[in-house]
Amino acid sequence: MMNEKVRELLNQQINKEFYSAYLYLGFSNYFRARGLDGFANWYMIQAQEERDHAMLFLKYLQMCGEKVELGAIDKPDKKFNGLMDPLKAGLEHEKYVTSLINDIYGAAYDVKDFRTMQFLDWFVKEQLEEELKTKGIDELYLELRSVDPVAAERIHPNNKVRVLRALEVYRATGKTITEQAELSHLVESDIEPLYIGVTYDDREKLYDRINKRVDIMVQNGLVDEAKNVFSKDVSKTAFNSIGCKEIKPYLDGESTLDDCIEKLKLSTRRYAKRQLTWFRRNEKINWVYPDILNEKLYNDIDTLVNLYLAGDDIGEKTQK
């Protein structure tokens, strides 16, 4: 059952989001009456986004089996003396709505309502992405330096993903990502995890499956997906991900598709090799091999899990 305060704040947010839509419709009408159709259309889109937000909160409460309470929506009473007034009022209102989202997140955080926190993550990310477009990464990085200088020292100013993530954690929880890391080390876990790793004893069989998987990905539209990625303003991480960077020469007319596919297979095989090298360092992993006594695979995993649940000291066991 949802915490009463969290439920109340979520219901209030439905009302606030609908009010935001009303407010932005008023801005749209103001600019339309003055022949500024560009501004009018932009605020019309903003109004639709706020209505969509309200419905997300409503549906989330319904999904959780909680009661939805719809209150009366206030009439916007903004009066403007000049064209800049709606823009300034809109910015202040966005800050207000952001503070409301952060309040709900904080309330959920206090009672360990992780489902609601996960639901709200989207809104926090959206707000930061909008600020990135309007303010730019330099201003957001300065904000990070002011609230979490330790994290800012570790993160490059141009690393948009990590800068936004650090700010997201701070805005949502009120604690910096550095504080979160320090707190996580104060309490030692009394849980000893069970590690199970699945790989092939015959490396050639693994590579053959990788090659087949790449062929299936291409058949299922990988080239179109890569084209879609490069058509958008996304992070360098997405551009450099396996499956995108290998296809780009084909999209640019610099290489054949067959050559790009072969390079993708090679990159994926090398990545798999690096993964195995990394995981082999963990001596607690219990390795199982589908290409050895395949019919016993699930029985072996089941045995490991049952021994773990019984509290036995498993040690490093393998199927071989």
Number of C-alpha atoms within 10 A of each C-alpha: 7 16 12 10 13 21 21 15 17 24 21 18 20 24 21 21 22 23 21 27 25 21 24 25 21 21 26 24 18 18 19 15 10 10 11 14 14 12 17 22 17 13 23 19 16 18 24 17 16 21 20 15 20 24 15 14 21 21 14 16 19 12 9 12 11 16 12 18 14 11 11 8 14 13 10 15 8 11 10 12 7 8 12 10 13 21 14 11 17 17 10 12 14 14 12 12 16 17 14 17 20 22 18 23 27 19 20 24 18 12 12 12 16 13 12 21 19 12 14 18 16 10 17 21 17 12 15 19 16 11 15 16 9 10 12 13 19 14 14 19 22 15 15 23 18 11 16 19 16 15 19 20 11 9 18 12 18 11 14 21 13 16 23 21 15 21 25 21 18 20 20 24 20 16 15 22 20 16 14 13 10 11 10 10 9 8 8 7 8 6 6 8 9 15 14 16 15 14 15 15 15 12 10 10 13 16 19 12 12 17 19 12 14 18 16 12 13 16 10 11 10 17 20 12 14 20 14 11 15 15 9 8 9 12 12 11 11 15 17 12 11 15 24 20 17 23 24 20 15 17 17 8 9 10 13 12 18 11 13 20 20 15 16 21 22 16 15 19 18 13 13 16 14 12 11 14 11 10 12 13 9 11 12 17 19 19 20 24 19 16 14 14 11 12 10 14 16 12 11 16 19 12 11 20 16 12 14 15 10 9 10 10 8 13 11 13 15 15 15 9
